[in-house]
Amino acid sequence: MTVAEIPSPVLTAAAWRGDKLMEGQDWIYELSDVQVAELETLGKRFLDADPDLRFVQAEEYPLGACADAVKSWREDVDFGRGFVLVRGLRSDQYSDALSSAIYYVLGLHMGDAIRQNEMGDLLDHVYATSDKTMDDPTAKSSKVRDKLVYHSDSSDIVSLMCLRGAKEGGLSCLVSGAEIYNEILRRRPDLAHLLLEPFHWDWRRQDQEAPSDTYTSPVVSVEEGVFSMYAGSLYIVTAQNYPGVPKLTEDQLEVLRLFDEITYEPGMAIAMDFRPGDIQWLSNYAALHSRTEFQDYPEPQRKRHLLRLWLSSKTNRPVVQGFGKNGVVQHRAEHREGKEHPDARFSIRTMSVPRLLS
């Protein structure tokens, strides 16, 4: 690929700086009382029915007051700035099961759930059950209090719902992948093409039960004029430890170093503090996310607790074949080996309780 063939700077709403976004609040959607009431009613009906999470369909829980809002969120996430924070639900007044039910219903309308691990979990919990830090290769990012580096998750859309916030810290931080790419073009256009070439990623580090050590994906996709990014240099670097993985070149290491340097520059990211009931919808292809270190309350029932969904998008964002983990993730109704994991759970009532993993 020549310099002339490298995709041009991204000039859409997906290219933003956090310090500019923080000057306004158009990235926050406030639910009305009517919309909250509708979602509470649907959540209660979902909880009473307790359907199999693998097969229940959005059409079984139709939206009225929230229909246009959900459509606008999908457009913002896939073809706008890449994220939206929805505020107004009252998870501090609900049972965790009801919060989970409301959240899953909205997830059905935002996309199609995919499995988040080899046990088949369609709803996961970000809840610290370990004192490990992320320099421990066995640490699970959703089960520790340590800060996280910027990365993409394994789906088109990743979403978090806050049940309870931290005693201190735990800010959710987002940065625009398109703006990082634009900065690389400005500073090192000779290296930008490397981001469109496949890298090996550490699958085992992300899931100990993964069926392979690595998978491959480029960092950048430009398909039908739509820019997408899948990033997280940690997993590219740790994939180097497996036999048979080609060693990174000096230029590849340099573009990854520059990528990380730009990501953490002042003003690039936006940081938000989750309130109970907040839901963040985020395109993994538009924005990278991280978290600051946090301190928990000592009581288990007061610990920072977020719910997480991974979704395939309903808006069919075009990406190059095999981008991200599209080639290896499992749809919610599918399992890898012809039978479900012995610890699989597909009831909203059971899945509203976190697994005590460390």
C-alpha positions as CSV (number, residue, x, y, z in Angstrom):
1,M,0.0,0.0,0.0
2,T,1.4,3.4,-1.0
3,V,1.0,6.6,0.9
4,A,-1.5,7.7,-1.8
5,E,-3.7,4.7,-1.1
6,I,-3.8,5.3,2.7
7,P,-7.4,6.3,3.7
8,S,-7.8,10.1,4.2
9,P,-8.4,11.7,7.6
10,V,-11.8,11.0,9.1
11,L,-14.0,14.1,9.1
12,T,-17.2,12.7,10.4
13,A,-18.8,13.0,13.9
14,A,-16.8,9.9,14.9
15,A,-13.6,12.0,15.0
16,W,-13.8,14.0,18.3
17,R,-11.8,15.2,21.2
18,G,-13.0,14.6,24.7
19,D,-12.2,18.2,25.9
20,K,-14.6,19.5,23.2
21,L,-17.4,17.0,23.9
22,M,-17.2,17.9,27.6
23,E,-18.2,21.5,26.7
24,G,-21.7,20.2,26.1
25,Q,-24.0,17.3,27.1
26,D,-25.5,16.3,23.8
27,W,-24.0,12.8,24.4
28,I,-26.4,12.3,27.3
29,Y,-30.0,11.2,26.6
30,E,-32.4,11.8,29.5
31,L,-35.3,9.4,29.6
32,S,-38.8,10.9,30.3
33,D,-41.1,9.7,33.0
34,V,-43.2,8.0,30.4
35,Q,-40.3,6.2,28.9
36,V,-39.1,5.0,32.3
37,A,-42.5,3.7,33.1
38,E,-42.7,1.8,29.9
39,L,-39.3,0.1,30.5
40,E,-40.2,-0.8,34.1
41,T,-43.4,-2.4,32.9
42,L,-41.6,-4.4,30.2
43,G,-38.9,-5.4,32.6
44,K,-41.4,-6.8,35.1
45,R,-43.1,-8.7,32.3
46,F,-39.8,-10.1,31.2
47,L,-38.9,-11.1,34.7
48,D,-42.2,-12.8,35.3
49,A,-41.9,-14.8,32.0
50,D,-38.2,-15.5,32.5
51,P,-37.6,-16.6,28.9
52,D,-34.6,-18.4,27.6
53,L,-32.1,-15.6,26.9
54,R,-30.8,-17.5,23.8
55,F,-34.1,-17.4,21.9
56,V,-36.3,-14.5,23.2
57,Q,-36.9,-11.9,20.5
58,A,-37.3,-8.1,20.6
59,E,-40.7,-8.4,18.9
60,E,-42.1,-10.2,22.0
61,Y,-41.4,-7.0,24.1
62,P,-42.3,-4.1,21.7
63,L,-41.4,-0.5,22.5
64,G,-43.7,2.4,22.2
65,A,-42.5,5.5,24.0
66,C,-38.9,4.4,23.6
67,A,-38.9,3.3,20.0
68,D,-37.7,6.5,18.4
69,A,-35.1,6.9,21.2
70,V,-33.6,3.5,20.6
71,K,-33.4,4.2,16.9
72,S,-31.5,7.4,17.5
73,W,-29.1,5.6,19.9
74,R,-28.3,3.0,17.3
75,E,-27.6,5.8,14.7
76,D,-25.4,7.7,17.2
77,V,-23.5,4.6,18.1
78,D,-22.9,3.2,14.7
79,F,-22.7,6.3,12.5
80,G,-22.4,9.2,14.8
81,R,-19.9,10.0,17.6
82,G,-19.9,6.3,18.6
83,F,-21.5,6.3,22.0
84,V,-24.4,7.6,24.0
85,L,-25.1,7.7,27.8
86,V,-28.7,7.0,28.7
87,R,-29.9,8.3,32.0
88,G,-33.1,8.2,34.1
89,L,-33.6,4.5,35.1
90,R,-33.7,3.9,38.9
91,S,-31.6,0.8,39.5
92,D,-31.1,1.9,43.1
93,Q,-34.9,1.3,43.6
94,Y,-35.1,-2.0,41.6
95,S,-33.9,-5.5,42.4
96,D,-30.8,-6.5,40.5
97,A,-33.0,-9.0,38.6
98,L,-35.4,-6.2,37.5
99,S,-32.5,-4.0,36.4
100,S,-31.1,-6.9,34.4
101,A,-34.5,-7.6,32.8
102,I,-34.9,-4.0,31.7
103,Y,-31.4,-3.9,30.4
104,Y,-31.7,-7.1,28.4
105,V,-35.0,-5.9,26.8
106,L,-33.3,-2.8,25.6
107,G,-30.4,-4.9,24.4
108,L,-32.7,-6.9,22.3
109,H,-33.8,-3.7,20.5
110,M,-30.2,-2.3,20.2
111,G,-28.7,-5.4,18.7
112,D,-28.4,-9.2,19.1
113,A,-26.5,-10.5,22.2
114,I,-23.4,-12.6,21.7
115,R,-21.7,-14.9,24.2
116,Q,-19.1,-13.3,26.3
117,N,-17.2,-16.4,27.3
118,E,-17.0,-20.1,26.7
119,M,-19.6,-20.7,29.4
120,G,-22.1,-18.9,27.2
121,D,-22.9,-15.9,29.4
122,L,-25.1,-13.4,27.5
123,L,-25.1,-11.0,30.5
124,D,-21.9,-10.4,32.4
125,H,-21.0,-8.5,35.5
126,V,-18.2,-6.0,36.1
127,Y,-17.8,-6.7,39.8
128,A,-14.5,-7.0,41.6
129,T,-14.0,-10.4,43.2
130,S,-10.2,-10.3,43.1
131,D,-7.3,-8.2,44.3
132,K,-5.2,-9.1,41.3
133,T,-3.7,-6.3,39.1
134,M,-3.6,-6.3,35.3
135,D,0.1,-7.2,35.2
136,D,-1.0,-10.6,36.4
137,P,-1.7,-12.6,33.2
138,T,-4.5,-14.5,35.0
139,A,-6.4,-11.3,35.9
140,K,-9.8,-10.8,34.5
141,S,-10.4,-7.1,33.7
142,S,-14.1,-7.3,34.8
143,K,-13.2,-8.8,38.2
144,V,-10.5,-6.4,39.5
145,R,-10.3,-2.8,40.7
146,D,-7.2,-2.0,38.7
147,K,-7.1,0.7,36.0
148,L,-7.6,-0.6,32.4
149,V,-5.7,0.4,29.3
150,Y,-7.7,1.6,26.3
151,H,-9.0,-1.3,24.3
152,S,-11.9,-2.6,22.2
153,D,-14.2,-5.5,23.3
154,S,-15.2,-8.5,21.2
155,S,-18.5,-7.3,19.7
156,D,-19.9,-4.6,17.5
157,I,-21.5,-2.8,20.5
158,V,-20.4,-3.0,24.1
159,S,-22.8,-1.7,26.8
160,L,-22.6,-1.1,30.5
161,M,-25.4,-0.5,33.0
162,C,-24.6,0.8,36.4
163,L,-26.3,-0.9,39.4
164,R,-24.0,0.7,42.0
165,G,-21.0,3.1,41.6
166,A,-17.6,2.9,43.3
167,K,-16.8,4.5,46.7
168,E,-14.1,6.4,44.8
169,G,-12.8,6.3,41.2
170,G,-13.9,3.9,38.5
171,L,-14.5,6.6,35.8
172,S,-15.4,5.3,32.4
173,C,-13.0,6.8,29.8
174,L,-13.6,6.9,26.0
175,V,-11.4,8.1,23.2
176,S,-12.1,8.4,19.5
177,G,-10.4,5.8,17.3
178,A,-10.9,8.1,14.3
179,E,-9.1,11.0,16.0
180,I,-6.2,8.8,17.0
181,Y,-5.9,7.7,13.3
182,N,-6.1,11.3,12.2
183,E,-3.2,12.2,14.5
184,I,-1.1,9.3,13.3
185,L,-1.7,10.5,9.7
186,R,-0.5,14.0,10.7
187,R,2.6,12.8,12.5
188,R,3.7,9.5,10.8
189,P,1.8,9.0,7.5
190,D,4.5,6.5,6.5
191,L,3.3,4.1,9.3
192,A,-0.4,4.5,9.0
193,H,-0.8,1.8,6.4
194,L,0.4,-0.8,8.9
195,L,-2.8,-0.4,10.9
196,L,-4.8,-1.8,8.0
197,E,-2.7,-5.0,7.9
198,P,-3.6,-8.1,10.1
199,F,-2.1,-8.5,13.6
200,H,-2.1,-11.5,15.8
201,W,-4.2,-11.0,19.0
202,D,-4.0,-12.9,22.3
203,W,-7.3,-14.8,22.6
204,R,-6.2,-17.0,25.5
205,R,-5.5,-13.9,27.7
206,Q,-9.0,-12.7,27.1
207,D,-10.6,-16.0,27.8
208,Q,-8.7,-18.9,29.4
209,E,-11.2,-21.4,27.8
210,A,-10.7,-20.0,24.3
211,P,-10.3,-22.8,21.7
212,S,-7.1,-21.2,20.2
213,D,-4.3,-19.0,21.5
214,T,-4.7,-16.2,19.0
215,Y,-6.9,-14.8,16.2
216,T,-6.0,-12.2,13.6
217,S,-7.4,-8.8,12.8
218,P,-6.2,-5.4,11.4
219,V,-6.5,-2.4,13.7
220,V,-8.2,-0.3,11.1
221,S,-11.0,-1.1,8.6
222,V,-12.2,1.3,5.9
223,E,-15.1,-0.3,4.1
224,E,-17.6,1.5,1.9
225,G,-16.1,4.7,3.2
226,V,-16.9,3.8,6.9
227,F,-13.9,4.0,9.3
228,S,-13.7,1.4,12.1
229,M,-11.0,0.6,14.7
230,Y,-10.3,-2.4,16.8
231,A,-7.5,-1.7,19.3
232,G,-5.7,-2.9,22.4
233,S,-2.0,-3.2,22.0
234,L,-1.6,-5.2,25.2
235,Y,-3.2,-8.2,23.4
236,I,-1.0,-7.8,20.3
237,V,2.1,-7.7,22.5
238,T,1.2,-10.7,24.6
239,A,0.3,-12.7,21.5
240,Q,4.1,-12.6,20.7
241,N,4.6,-15.2,23.5
242,Y,3.0,-18.0,21.5
243,P,4.9,-20.2,19.2
244,G,4.4,-19.6,15.5
245,V,3.3,-16.0,15.9
246,P,5.4,-13.8,13.6
247,K,7.5,-11.3,15.4
248,L,6.4,-7.7,15.2
249,T,8.6,-5.5,13.0
250,E,10.3,-2.3,14.3
251,D,7.7,-0.2,12.3
252,Q,4.8,-2.2,13.7
253,L,6.1,-1.6,17.2
254,E,6.6,2.1,16.5
255,V,3.1,2.6,15.2
256,L,1.6,0.8,18.2
257,R,3.8,2.9,20.5
258,L,2.6,6.1,18.8
259,F,-1.0,4.9,18.9
260,D,-0.8,4.5,22.7
261,E,1.0,7.8,23.1
262,I,-1.7,9.7,21.3
263,T,-4.5,7.9,23.1
264,Y,-3.3,9.2,26.5
265,E,-2.5,12.8,25.5
266,P,-4.5,15.4,27.5
267,G,-7.8,16.4,25.9
268,M,-8.2,13.3,23.8
269,A,-10.5,11.3,26.1
270,I,-13.8,11.9,27.7
271,A,-14.4,10.6,31.3
272,M,-17.8,10.0,32.8
273,D,-18.9,8.9,36.3
274,F,-21.6,6.3,36.2
275,R,-24.7,6.9,38.3
276,P,-27.1,4.1,39.3
277,G,-29.4,3.4,36.3
278,D,-27.0,4.9,33.7
279,I,-26.5,2.8,30.5
280,Q,-23.6,3.5,28.2
281,W,-24.0,2.2,24.6
282,L,-20.6,2.2,22.7
283,S,-19.4,1.1,19.3
284,N,-16.3,-0.9,19.6
285,Y,-15.4,0.3,16.1
286,A,-15.6,4.0,16.9
287,A,-14.3,4.5,20.4
288,L,-11.8,2.7,22.7
289,H,-12.7,2.5,26.3
290,S,-10.8,2.2,29.6
291,R,-11.5,2.6,33.3
292,T,-9.7,4.4,36.2
293,E,-8.7,2.5,39.3
294,F,-11.4,2.4,42.0
295,Q,-12.0,1.7,45.6
296,D,-15.0,-0.3,46.8
297,Y,-17.2,-0.1,49.8
298,P,-16.4,-3.0,52.2
299,E,-20.0,-4.4,52.1
300,P,-20.6,-6.8,49.2
301,Q,-24.0,-5.3,48.5
302,R,-22.5,-1.8,48.1
303,K,-19.6,-2.8,45.8
304,R,-19.3,-1.2,42.3
305,H,-21.4,-3.3,40.1
306,L,-22.0,-2.9,36.4
307,L,-23.9,-5.2,34.0
308,R,-22.4,-5.8,30.5
309,L,-23.8,-6.7,27.2
310,W,-22.0,-7.6,24.0
311,L,-24.1,-7.1,20.9
312,S,-24.0,-7.6,17.2
313,S,-25.3,-4.4,15.6
314,K,-28.7,-4.0,14.0
315,T,-27.5,-1.3,11.6
316,N,-25.1,-3.5,9.6
317,R,-22.0,-1.3,9.9
318,P,-19.7,-2.4,7.1
319,V,-16.2,-3.7,8.1
320,V,-13.6,-5.8,6.3
321,Q,-14.0,-9.6,6.6
322,G,-12.6,-11.0,9.9
323,F,-12.4,-7.6,11.6
324,G,-12.1,-7.6,15.4
325,K,-13.5,-10.9,16.8
326,N,-16.3,-11.2,14.3
327,G,-14.8,-14.5,13.1
328,V,-14.6,-16.2,16.5
329,V,-17.4,-14.9,18.7
330,Q,-20.6,-17.0,19.1
331,H,-24.1,-15.9,18.5
332,R,-26.4,-16.3,21.6
333,A,-28.2,-19.3,20.2
334,E,-25.0,-21.1,19.1
335,H,-22.5,-23.2,21.1
336,R,-19.1,-24.4,19.9
337,E,-19.0,-28.1,20.6
338,G,-22.5,-29.3,20.0
339,K,-23.5,-29.1,23.7
340,E,-23.7,-26.4,26.3
341,H,-21.1,-25.8,29.0
342,P,-22.0,-27.5,32.3
343,D,-22.1,-24.1,34.0
344,A,-24.2,-22.4,31.3
345,R,-27.1,-20.2,32.6
346,F,-29.8,-18.7,30.3
347,S,-32.3,-17.3,32.8
348,I,-32.4,-13.6,33.6
349,R,-33.0,-14.5,37.3
350,T,-29.8,-16.6,37.6
351,M,-27.8,-14.3,35.3
352,S,-28.6,-11.3,37.4
353,V,-26.3,-12.8,40.1
354,P,-22.5,-12.4,39.4
355,R,-20.3,-15.5,39.2
356,L,-17.7,-15.5,41.9
357,L,-14.7,-15.7,39.5
358,S,-11.3,-14.3,40.4
